[in-house]
């Protein structure tokens, strides 16, 4: 399911959309997490890969706490800069 339509360079927008999605669908996500056969649930953030020695992408505690409470893992997929 698509949580955000923000691009790879718009991480802040992706985070805002993810928070809204988690708040809107809390009950359904709790049910999903405890459903038989569901092994894991993840939010995958597509992020632009910078051409630098070190790249740091941070996620706010409120997002991480909500994800943890809902038993949702964090995935970061890096995509080459266009």
MODA-V794678 format. One record per residue. N is the residue number from 1. RES is the residue in one small letter. D_LAST is the distance of its C-alpha to the last C-alpha in Angstrom with 1 decimal. Layout:
BEGIN
n={N:N}
res={RES:RES}
d_last={D_LAST:D_LAST}
END
This chain:
BEGIN
n={1:2:3:4:5:6:7:8:9:10:11:12:13:14:15:16:17:18:19:20:21:22:23:24:25:26:27:28:29:30:31:32:33:34:35:36:37:38:39:40:41:42:43:44:45:46:47:48:49:50:51:52:53:54:55:56:57:58:59:60:61:62:63:64:65:66:67:68:69:70:71:72:73:74:75:76:77:78:79:80:81:82}
res={x:x:x:x:x:x:x:x:x:x:x:x:x:x:x:x:x:x:x:x:x:x:x:x:x:x:x:x:x:x:x:x:x:x:x:x:x:x:x:x:x:x:x:x:x:x:x:x:x:x:x:x:x:x:x:x:x:x:x:x:x:x:x:x:x:x:x:x:x:x:x:x:x:x:x:x:x:x:x:x:x:x}
d_last={24.4:21.6:22.4:19.6:17.3:15.3:11.5:10.0:10.4:13.9:16.0:19.1:19.1:18.6:21.6:23.7:23.2:24.1:27.2:28.3:27.9:29.9:32.6:32.9:33.2:35.1:38.1:36.2:34.0:37.2:38.8:35.9:35.9:39.6:39.6:40.9:38.4:35.4:34.4:31.5:29.2:25.8:23.2:19.7:17.2:13.5:11.9:8.6:9.5:10.1:11.1:14.7:18.0:18.7:16.7:19.0:18.5:21.8:23.5:26.6:30.0:30.8:28.0:28.8:32.5:32.2:30.1:32.7:35.5:34.1:33.5:29.8:27.5:24.2:21.2:17.8:15.1:12.1:8.7:6.2:3.8:0.0}
END
